[in-house]
Amino acid sequence: MSLIRTQAIVTVTIPGHDMGRAAENLRQALAPYEGARIISLTSKTNWLEGWNGRTSLLAAIDYTPTNTAN
């Protein structure tokens, strides 16, 4: 998938396996993107490290760029 000017890839990684916390971190990571809409989402949980593992979310988003030209 190639990205256009109004798309971005956003990732978050948290310690542990709490998907609720990972989702909240993703919401915070999307805050700088005006009108962000997730168009694709994937997760990866590392269970081999036991309960001390980590969870990652990767989101492809579409957003409305802010006009910075004056």
Phi and psi in radians as a Rosetta constraint file:
Dihedral C 1 N 2 CA 2 C 2 CIRCULARHARMONIC -1.696 0.35
Dihedral N 2 CA 2 C 2 N 3 CIRCULARHARMONIC 2.608 0.35
Dihedral C 2 N 3 CA 3 C 3 CIRCULARHARMONIC -1.709 0.35
Dihedral N 3 CA 3 C 3 N 4 CIRCULARHARMONIC 2.569 0.35
Dihedral C 3 N 4 CA 4 C 4 CIRCULARHARMONIC -1.854 0.35
Dihedral N 4 CA 4 C 4 N 5 CIRCULARHARMONIC 3.116 0.35
Dihedral C 4 N 5 CA 5 C 5 CIRCULARHARMONIC -1.026 0.35
Dihedral N 5 CA 5 C 5 N 6 CIRCULARHARMONIC -0.458 0.35
Dihedral C 5 N 6 CA 6 C 6 CIRCULARHARMONIC -1.767 0.35
Dihedral N 6 CA 6 C 6 N 7 CIRCULARHARMONIC 0.370 0.35
Dihedral C 6 N 7 CA 7 C 7 CIRCULARHARMONIC -2.226 0.35
Dihedral N 7 CA 7 C 7 N 8 CIRCULARHARMONIC 2.737 0.35
Dihedral C 7 N 8 CA 8 C 8 CIRCULARHARMONIC -2.686 0.35
Dihedral N 8 CA 8 C 8 N 9 CIRCULARHARMONIC 2.824 0.35
Dihedral C 8 N 9 CA 9 C 9 CIRCULARHARMONIC -1.903 0.35
Dihedral N 9 CA 9 C 9 N 10 CIRCULARHARMONIC 2.243 0.35
Dihedral C 9 N 10 CA 10 C 10 CIRCULARHARMONIC -2.169 0.35
Dihedral N 10 CA 10 C 10 N 11 CIRCULARHARMONIC 2.285 0.35
Dihedral C 10 N 11 CA 11 C 11 CIRCULARHARMONIC -2.204 0.35
Dihedral N 11 CA 11 C 11 N 12 CIRCULARHARMONIC 2.577 0.35
Dihedral C 11 N 12 CA 12 C 12 CIRCULARHARMONIC -2.386 0.35
Dihedral N 12 CA 12 C 12 N 13 CIRCULARHARMONIC 2.534 0.35
Dihedral C 12 N 13 CA 13 C 13 CIRCULARHARMONIC -2.313 0.35
Dihedral N 13 CA 13 C 13 N 14 CIRCULARHARMONIC 2.325 0.35
Dihedral C 13 N 14 CA 14 C 14 CIRCULARHARMONIC -2.205 0.35
Dihedral N 14 CA 14 C 14 N 15 CIRCULARHARMONIC 2.670 0.35
Dihedral C 14 N 15 CA 15 C 15 CIRCULARHARMONIC -1.294 0.35
Dihedral N 15 CA 15 C 15 N 16 CIRCULARHARMONIC 2.508 0.35
Dihedral C 15 N 16 CA 16 C 16 CIRCULARHARMONIC 1.553 0.35
Dihedral N 16 CA 16 C 16 N 17 CIRCULARHARMONIC -2.912 0.35
Dihedral C 16 N 17 CA 17 C 17 CIRCULARHARMONIC -2.209 0.35
Dihedral N 17 CA 17 C 17 N 18 CIRCULARHARMONIC 0.514 0.35
Dihedral C 17 N 18 CA 18 C 18 CIRCULARHARMONIC -1.527 0.35
Dihedral N 18 CA 18 C 18 N 19 CIRCULARHARMONIC 1.743 0.35
Dihedral C 18 N 19 CA 19 C 19 CIRCULARHARMONIC -1.158 0.35
Dihedral N 19 CA 19 C 19 N 20 CIRCULARHARMONIC -0.521 0.35
Dihedral C 19 N 20 CA 20 C 20 CIRCULARHARMONIC -1.100 0.35
Dihedral N 20 CA 20 C 20 N 21 CIRCULARHARMONIC -0.756 0.35
Dihedral C 20 N 21 CA 21 C 21 CIRCULARHARMONIC -1.173 0.35
Dihedral N 21 CA 21 C 21 N 22 CIRCULARHARMONIC -0.680 0.35
Dihedral C 21 N 22 CA 22 C 22 CIRCULARHARMONIC -1.108 0.35
Dihedral N 22 CA 22 C 22 N 23 CIRCULARHARMONIC -0.715 0.35
Dihedral C 22 N 23 CA 23 C 23 CIRCULARHARMONIC -1.122 0.35
Dihedral N 23 CA 23 C 23 N 24 CIRCULARHARMONIC -0.715 0.35
Dihedral C 23 N 24 CA 24 C 24 CIRCULARHARMONIC -1.121 0.35
Dihedral N 24 CA 24 C 24 N 25 CIRCULARHARMONIC -0.719 0.35
Dihedral C 24 N 25 CA 25 C 25 CIRCULARHARMONIC -1.104 0.35
Dihedral N 25 CA 25 C 25 N 26 CIRCULARHARMONIC -0.633 0.35
Dihedral C 25 N 26 CA 26 C 26 CIRCULARHARMONIC -1.159 0.35
Dihedral N 26 CA 26 C 26 N 27 CIRCULARHARMONIC -0.739 0.35
Dihedral C 26 N 27 CA 27 C 27 CIRCULARHARMONIC -0.993 0.35
Dihedral N 27 CA 27 C 27 N 28 CIRCULARHARMONIC -0.751 0.35
Dihedral C 27 N 28 CA 28 C 28 CIRCULARHARMONIC -1.159 0.35
Dihedral N 28 CA 28 C 28 N 29 CIRCULARHARMONIC -0.673 0.35
Dihedral C 28 N 29 CA 29 C 29 CIRCULARHARMONIC -1.183 0.35
Dihedral N 29 CA 29 C 29 N 30 CIRCULARHARMONIC -0.454 0.35
Dihedral C 29 N 30 CA 30 C 30 CIRCULARHARMONIC -1.448 0.35
Dihedral N 30 CA 30 C 30 N 31 CIRCULARHARMONIC -0.223 0.35
Dihedral C 30 N 31 CA 31 C 31 CIRCULARHARMONIC -0.921 0.35
Dihedral N 31 CA 31 C 31 N 32 CIRCULARHARMONIC -0.708 0.35
Dihedral C 31 N 32 CA 32 C 32 CIRCULARHARMONIC -1.218 0.35
Dihedral N 32 CA 32 C 32 N 33 CIRCULARHARMONIC -0.207 0.35
Dihedral C 32 N 33 CA 33 C 33 CIRCULARHARMONIC -1.717 0.35
Dihedral N 33 CA 33 C 33 N 34 CIRCULARHARMONIC 1.899 0.35
Dihedral C 33 N 34 CA 34 C 34 CIRCULARHARMONIC -1.067 0.35
Dihedral N 34 CA 34 C 34 N 35 CIRCULARHARMONIC 2.180 0.35
Dihedral C 34 N 35 CA 35 C 35 CIRCULARHARMONIC 1.105 0.35
Dihedral N 35 CA 35 C 35 N 36 CIRCULARHARMONIC 0.591 0.35
Dihedral C 35 N 36 CA 36 C 36 CIRCULARHARMONIC -1.074 0.35
Dihedral N 36 CA 36 C 36 N 37 CIRCULARHARMONIC 2.337 0.35
Dihedral C 36 N 37 CA 37 C 37 CIRCULARHARMONIC -2.231 0.35
Dihedral N 37 CA 37 C 37 N 38 CIRCULARHARMONIC 2.174 0.35
Dihedral C 37 N 38 CA 38 C 38 CIRCULARHARMONIC -1.329 0.35
Dihedral N 38 CA 38 C 38 N 39 CIRCULARHARMONIC 2.182 0.35
Dihedral C 38 N 39 CA 39 C 39 CIRCULARHARMONIC -1.861 0.35
Dihedral N 39 CA 39 C 39 N 40 CIRCULARHARMONIC -0.282 0.35
Dihedral C 39 N 40 CA 40 C 40 CIRCULARHARMONIC -2.743 0.35
Dihedral N 40 CA 40 C 40 N 41 CIRCULARHARMONIC 2.436 0.35
Dihedral C 40 N 41 CA 41 C 41 CIRCULARHARMONIC -2.478 0.35
Dihedral N 41 CA 41 C 41 N 42 CIRCULARHARMONIC 2.373 0.35
Dihedral C 41 N 42 CA 42 C 42 CIRCULARHARMONIC -2.427 0.35
Dihedral N 42 CA 42 C 42 N 43 CIRCULARHARMONIC 2.703 0.35
Dihedral C 42 N 43 CA 43 C 43 CIRCULARHARMONIC -2.282 0.35
Dihedral N 43 CA 43 C 43 N 44 CIRCULARHARMONIC 2.721 0.35
Dihedral C 43 N 44 CA 44 C 44 CIRCULARHARMONIC -2.442 0.35
Dihedral N 44 CA 44 C 44 N 45 CIRCULARHARMONIC 2.218 0.35
Dihedral C 44 N 45 CA 45 C 45 CIRCULARHARMONIC -2.083 0.35
Dihedral N 45 CA 45 C 45 N 46 CIRCULARHARMONIC 2.264 0.35
Dihedral C 45 N 46 CA 46 C 46 CIRCULARHARMONIC -1.650 0.35
Dihedral N 46 CA 46 C 46 N 47 CIRCULARHARMONIC 1.633 0.35
Dihedral C 46 N 47 CA 47 C 47 CIRCULARHARMONIC -1.440 0.35
Dihedral N 47 CA 47 C 47 N 48 CIRCULARHARMONIC -0.270 0.35
Dihedral C 47 N 48 CA 48 C 48 CIRCULARHARMONIC -1.159 0.35
Dihedral N 48 CA 48 C 48 N 49 CIRCULARHARMONIC -0.422 0.35
Dihedral C 48 N 49 CA 49 C 49 CIRCULARHARMONIC -1.557 0.35
Dihedral N 49 CA 49 C 49 N 50 CIRCULARHARMONIC 0.200 0.35
Dihedral C 49 N 50 CA 50 C 50 CIRCULARHARMONIC 1.233 0.35
Dihedral N 50 CA 50 C 50 N 51 CIRCULARHARMONIC -2.701 0.35
Dihedral C 50 N 51 CA 51 C 51 CIRCULARHARMONIC -1.237 0.35
Dihedral N 51 CA 51 C 51 N 52 CIRCULARHARMONIC -0.175 0.35
Dihedral C 51 N 52 CA 52 C 52 CIRCULARHARMONIC -1.637 0.35
Dihedral N 52 CA 52 C 52 N 53 CIRCULARHARMONIC 0.235 0.35
Dihedral C 52 N 53 CA 53 C 53 CIRCULARHARMONIC -1.247 0.35
Dihedral N 53 CA 53 C 53 N 54 CIRCULARHARMONIC -2.764 0.35
Dihedral C 53 N 54 CA 54 C 54 CIRCULARHARMONIC -2.521 0.35
Dihedral N 54 CA 54 C 54 N 55 CIRCULARHARMONIC 2.782 0.35
Dihedral C 54 N 55 CA 55 C 55 CIRCULARHARMONIC -2.183 0.35
Dihedral N 55 CA 55 C 55 N 56 CIRCULARHARMONIC 2.340 0.35
Dihedral C 55 N 56 CA 56 C 56 CIRCULARHARMONIC -2.142 0.35
Dihedral N 56 CA 56 C 56 N 57 CIRCULARHARMONIC 2.471 0.35
Dihedral C 56 N 57 CA 57 C 57 CIRCULARHARMONIC -2.092 0.35
Dihedral N 57 CA 57 C 57 N 58 CIRCULARHARMONIC 2.387 0.35
Dihedral C 57 N 58 CA 58 C 58 CIRCULARHARMONIC -2.179 0.35
Dihedral N 58 CA 58 C 58 N 59 CIRCULARHARMONIC 2.166 0.35
Dihedral C 58 N 59 CA 59 C 59 CIRCULARHARMONIC -2.158 0.35
Dihedral N 59 CA 59 C 59 N 60 CIRCULARHARMONIC 2.302 0.35
Dihedral C 59 N 60 CA 60 C 60 CIRCULARHARMONIC -1.630 0.35
Dihedral N 60 CA 60 C 60 N 61 CIRCULARHARMONIC 2.218 0.35
Dihedral C 60 N 61 CA 61 C 61 CIRCULARHARMONIC -2.160 0.35
Dihedral N 61 CA 61 C 61 N 62 CIRCULARHARMONIC 2.743 0.35
Dihedral C 61 N 62 CA 62 C 62 CIRCULARHARMONIC -2.041 0.35
Dihedral N 62 CA 62 C 62 N 63 CIRCULARHARMONIC 2.381 0.35
Dihedral C 62 N 63 CA 63 C 63 CIRCULARHARMONIC -2.552 0.35
Dihedral N 63 CA 63 C 63 N 64 CIRCULARHARMONIC 2.948 0.35
Dihedral C 63 N 64 CA 64 C 64 CIRCULARHARMONIC -1.732 0.35
Dihedral N 64 CA 64 C 64 N 65 CIRCULARHARMONIC 1.908 0.35
Dihedral C 64 N 65 CA 65 C 65 CIRCULARHARMONIC -1.151 0.35
Dihedral N 65 CA 65 C 65 N 66 CIRCULARHARMONIC 2.495 0.35
Dihedral C 65 N 66 CA 66 C 66 CIRCULARHARMONIC -1.408 0.35
Dihedral N 66 CA 66 C 66 N 67 CIRCULARHARMONIC 2.525 0.35
Dihedral C 66 N 67 CA 67 C 67 CIRCULARHARMONIC -1.461 0.35
Dihedral N 67 CA 67 C 67 N 68 CIRCULARHARMONIC 1.926 0.35
Dihedral C 67 N 68 CA 68 C 68 CIRCULARHARMONIC -1.747 0.35
Dihedral N 68 CA 68 C 68 N 69 CIRCULARHARMONIC -0.037 0.35
Dihedral C 68 N 69 CA 69 C 69 CIRCULARHARMONIC -1.359 0.35
Dihedral N 69 CA 69 C 69 N 70 CIRCULARHARMONIC 2.382 0.35
